[in-house]
């Protein structure tokens, strides 16, 4: 039923989607249900753990440590504005090394009063000076821009951070053409970082609002404000979003080696159980499409 209406999804593109969805990165928020939700994930899955001022950076690292002991590969969000100074940074790096964490995602963050690191670039430079055991470092990319940063300085920062990073992850965006044109422009400019495509999992707007209120993260709230028509349509249709259409729109670009898309990053909003059920069902449909 799904693919009868979507003739643009050729077997080749379906195969590219299946490969990308086979072992994506799953994002969790460090709430009380995080470990319970992680239990729904495949053994050894890569889990990205967010950071927020309300919870503190220690909550992020602590959850990563617990996930590592359960056999997952944890990726902490190191929020620059939440790290006080060089001493605090050194403590966090030692904690991560002791926990066996070998990857991190560096963001500027939402803390209103920063310490010594006002943005992601400042933190990346400090980490390089101190030295760290991380084999991979990710940075954010914004296909539809940033709520508080103009496009020109945002792109300048991306280019400056690229030399410190291993990959870039696109932030929430529901427009495949916007993602594709942004990425094509970056490739034309010479930005070669591999891309992890940020993809919303199965979600309901009420859950996004609840998580936003509980953890104090501005990003989710900003998204909801910017996409009021989308949210209204979700509520009228029963309240659940599924990323099938977004994936189909991105399929030609995922299948194109020149775009350098190497992974999918699933924003689960701590609803891993329903997102994982969707992922497995979608993979089954993709298998049928590949075989047709």
C-alpha positions as CSV (number, residue, x, y, z in Angstrom):
1,X,0.0,0.0,0.0
2,X,2.8,2.4,1.0
3,X,4.7,2.1,-2.2
4,X,1.8,1.9,-4.7
5,X,1.4,5.6,-4.2
6,X,5.1,6.4,-4.4
7,X,6.4,5.4,-7.8
8,X,9.5,7.5,-7.4
9,X,10.9,5.0,-4.9
10,X,12.8,2.7,-7.3
11,X,14.4,-0.5,-6.1
12,X,17.8,1.2,-6.1
13,X,16.6,4.0,-3.9
14,X,14.8,1.6,-1.7
15,X,18.1,-0.3,-1.2
16,X,19.9,2.9,-0.2
17,X,17.2,3.7,2.3
18,X,17.3,0.1,3.7
19,X,21.1,0.4,4.2
20,X,20.8,3.7,5.9
21,X,18.0,2.5,8.2
22,X,19.7,-0.8,9.1
23,X,21.8,0.7,11.9
24,X,20.9,4.4,12.5
25,X,21.9,6.6,15.4
26,X,19.0,6.9,17.9
27,X,18.7,10.1,20.0
28,X,17.6,10.0,23.6
29,X,16.9,12.8,26.1
30,X,18.2,12.1,29.7
31,X,14.9,11.6,31.3
32,X,13.8,9.0,33.8
33,X,12.5,6.7,31.1
34,X,15.6,6.8,28.9
35,X,17.1,3.5,30.0
36,X,13.7,1.8,29.8
37,X,13.3,3.1,26.2
38,X,16.8,2.1,25.3
39,X,15.8,-1.5,26.0
40,X,13.7,-1.4,22.8
41,X,16.8,-0.8,20.7
42,X,19.0,-3.5,19.0
43,X,22.0,-4.7,20.9
44,X,25.0,-2.5,20.4
45,X,23.0,0.4,18.9
46,X,24.5,3.9,18.7
47,X,22.7,6.3,21.0
48,X,23.1,10.0,21.0
49,X,22.3,11.7,24.3
50,X,21.2,15.3,24.4
51,X,22.1,17.9,27.0
52,X,20.0,20.7,28.5
53,X,20.6,23.4,31.1
54,X,17.7,22.1,33.3
55,X,19.4,18.7,33.6
56,X,23.0,19.7,33.5
57,X,25.8,18.2,31.4
58,X,26.6,15.6,34.1
59,X,23.2,14.0,33.5
60,X,24.2,13.5,29.9
61,X,27.5,11.9,30.7
62,X,26.0,9.8,33.5
63,X,23.4,8.3,31.1
64,X,26.1,7.7,28.5
65,X,28.1,5.8,31.1
66,X,25.1,3.6,31.9
67,X,24.3,3.0,28.3
68,X,27.9,1.9,27.7
69,X,27.7,-0.7,30.5
70,X,24.6,-2.1,28.8
71,X,26.5,-2.7,25.6
72,X,25.4,0.4,23.6
73,X,27.7,2.9,21.9
74,X,26.9,6.2,23.6
75,X,27.4,9.7,22.0
76,X,27.1,12.5,24.5
77,X,26.1,16.0,23.4
78,X,28.8,18.3,24.8
79,X,27.1,21.6,25.1
80,X,29.7,24.4,25.1
81,X,27.7,26.9,27.1
82,X,27.1,24.3,29.9
83,X,30.8,23.7,30.5
84,X,32.3,26.1,33.0
85,X,36.0,26.2,32.3
86,X,39.0,24.2,31.3
87,X,39.0,22.3,34.6
88,X,35.4,21.2,34.1
89,X,36.1,20.2,30.5
90,X,39.1,18.1,31.6
91,X,36.9,16.4,34.2
92,X,34.2,15.5,31.7
93,X,36.8,14.2,29.2
94,X,38.3,12.0,31.9
95,X,34.9,10.7,32.8
96,X,34.1,9.9,29.2
97,X,37.4,8.1,28.8
98,X,36.8,6.0,31.9
99,X,33.3,5.1,30.7
100,X,34.7,3.9,27.3
101,X,33.0,6.6,25.3
102,X,34.8,7.3,22.1
103,X,32.5,9.7,20.3
104,X,30.8,13.0,21.1
105,X,28.6,15.6,19.5
106,X,29.6,19.2,20.1
107,X,26.9,21.9,20.2
108,X,26.7,25.5,21.3
109,X,23.8,24.8,23.6
110,X,21.0,26.8,25.2
111,X,22.4,27.9,28.5
112,X,21.7,31.6,28.9
113,X,24.9,32.3,30.9
114,X,27.9,30.5,29.4
115,X,31.2,29.8,31.1
116,X,34.4,30.0,29.2
117,X,33.0,28.5,26.0
118,X,30.3,30.7,24.4
119,X,29.9,28.4,21.3
120,X,30.8,25.1,19.8
121,X,33.9,26.4,18.0
122,X,35.4,27.6,21.2
123,X,34.8,24.3,22.8
124,X,36.3,22.3,19.9
125,X,39.4,24.4,20.0
126,X,39.8,23.9,23.7
127,X,39.3,20.1,23.3
128,X,42.0,20.0,20.7
129,X,44.4,21.9,23.0
130,X,43.7,19.7,26.0
131,X,43.7,16.4,24.0
132,X,40.9,13.8,24.2
133,X,40.3,10.1,23.5
134,X,37.4,10.7,21.1
135,X,37.8,9.1,17.7
136,X,34.8,10.8,16.2
137,X,33.3,14.3,16.8
138,X,30.0,15.4,15.3
139,X,28.8,19.0,14.8
140,X,25.3,20.3,13.9
141,X,24.1,21.5,10.5
142,X,21.0,23.7,9.9
143,X,19.4,23.2,6.5
144,X,16.6,25.7,7.4
145,X,18.8,28.1,9.4
146,X,19.0,28.9,13.1
147,X,16.4,30.7,15.1
148,X,19.0,33.2,16.6
149,X,22.0,33.1,14.3
150,X,22.0,34.6,10.8
151,X,22.9,32.3,7.8
152,X,26.3,33.9,7.0
153,X,27.9,33.5,10.5
154,X,26.2,30.2,10.8
155,X,27.9,28.9,7.6
156,X,31.2,30.6,8.6
157,X,31.1,28.7,11.9
158,X,30.4,25.4,10.1
159,X,33.4,25.8,7.9
160,X,35.6,26.7,10.9
161,X,34.4,23.7,12.9
162,X,34.8,21.3,10.0
163,X,38.5,20.8,10.6
164,X,37.8,19.6,14.1
165,X,34.9,17.3,13.2
166,X,34.3,13.8,11.7
167,X,30.7,14.4,10.5
168,X,27.8,16.8,10.6
169,X,24.2,16.0,11.6
170,X,21.3,17.9,10.2
171,X,18.9,19.3,12.7
172,X,15.1,18.7,12.5
173,X,13.8,19.6,9.1
174,X,10.7,18.2,7.4
175,X,11.4,19.6,3.9
176,X,13.5,17.2,1.7
177,X,14.1,19.8,-0.9
178,X,15.5,22.2,1.6
179,X,17.8,19.6,3.0
180,X,19.0,18.6,-0.5
181,X,19.6,22.1,-1.8
182,X,21.4,23.1,1.4
183,X,23.7,20.1,1.2
184,X,24.3,20.5,-2.5
185,X,25.4,24.1,-1.8
186,X,27.8,23.0,0.9
187,X,29.3,20.4,-1.4
188,X,29.8,23.0,-4.1
189,X,31.6,25.2,-1.6
190,X,34.0,22.4,-0.7
191,X,32.5,21.3,2.6
192,X,33.2,17.5,2.5
193,X,32.2,16.3,6.0
194,X,30.1,13.2,5.9
195,X,26.4,13.8,6.7
196,X,24.2,12.1,9.3
197,X,20.6,13.0,8.2
198,X,18.4,14.1,11.1
199,X,15.1,12.3,10.9
200,X,12.1,12.6,13.3
201,X,10.9,9.3,14.6
202,X,7.2,8.6,15.2
203,X,6.0,11.4,17.4
204,X,3.0,13.3,18.5
205,X,3.1,17.1,19.1
206,X,1.8,16.7,22.7
207,X,4.9,14.6,23.5
208,X,7.2,17.2,22.0
209,X,5.7,19.9,24.0
210,X,5.9,17.8,27.2
211,X,9.5,17.0,26.7
212,X,10.3,20.6,25.9
213,X,8.7,21.8,29.1
214,X,10.4,19.1,31.3
215,X,14.0,19.5,30.1
216,X,14.0,23.2,29.3
217,X,15.4,22.8,25.8
218,X,14.6,25.7,23.5
219,X,15.2,23.9,20.3
220,X,12.1,21.7,20.5
221,X,9.9,24.7,21.4
222,X,11.4,26.8,18.6
223,X,10.6,24.0,16.1
224,X,7.0,23.8,17.2
225,X,6.6,27.6,17.0
226,X,8.1,27.6,13.5
227,X,5.9,24.7,12.3
228,X,2.5,25.6,13.7
229,X,0.6,24.6,10.5
230,X,2.4,21.3,10.5
231,X,1.5,20.6,14.1
232,X,-2.1,21.6,13.6
233,X,-2.3,19.2,10.6
234,X,-0.9,16.5,12.9
235,X,-3.5,17.1,15.5
236,X,-6.3,17.0,13.0
237,X,-5.0,13.8,11.5
238,X,-4.8,11.9,14.7
239,X,-1.6,13.3,16.2
240,X,1.1,10.9,15.0
241,X,3.9,11.8,12.6
242,X,5.6,9.1,10.5
243,X,8.7,10.0,8.4
244,X,7.9,7.8,5.4
245,X,7.2,10.6,3.0
246,X,10.3,12.6,4.2
247,X,12.5,9.5,3.6
248,X,11.1,9.0,0.1
249,X,11.9,12.6,-0.7
250,X,15.4,12.1,0.5
251,X,16.0,8.7,-1.1
252,X,17.6,10.0,-4.4
253,X,20.1,12.0,-2.3
254,X,20.8,9.2,0.1
255,X,21.5,7.0,-3.0
256,X,23.8,9.6,-4.5
257,X,27.4,9.1,-3.3
258,X,28.3,12.7,-4.1
259,X,26.1,13.9,-1.3
260,X,28.1,12.0,1.3
261,X,25.2,10.8,3.4
262,X,26.5,8.1,5.6
263,X,24.0,7.7,8.4
264,X,20.5,8.5,9.7
265,X,20.0,10.2,13.0
266,X,16.6,9.4,14.5
267,X,15.1,11.9,16.9
268,X,13.1,9.6,19.1
269,X,11.8,12.1,21.6
270,X,12.1,9.1,24.1
271,X,9.4,7.2,22.2
272,X,11.8,4.5,21.1
273,X,9.2,1.7,21.3
274,X,6.9,3.1,18.6
275,X,9.8,4.5,16.5
276,X,11.5,1.2,16.5
277,X,8.3,-0.6,15.5
278,X,7.9,1.8,12.7
279,X,11.5,1.3,11.6
280,X,11.2,-2.5,11.4
281,X,7.9,-2.3,9.5
282,X,9.4,0.2,7.1
283,X,12.4,-2.0,6.5
284,X,10.1,-4.9,5.6
285,X,8.3,-2.7,3.1
286,X,11.6,-1.7,1.6
287,X,12.7,-5.3,1.3
288,X,9.5,-6.0,-0.7
289,X,10.2,-3.0,-2.9
290,X,13.7,-4.1,-3.6
291,X,12.6,-7.5,-4.6
292,X,9.9,-6.3,-6.9
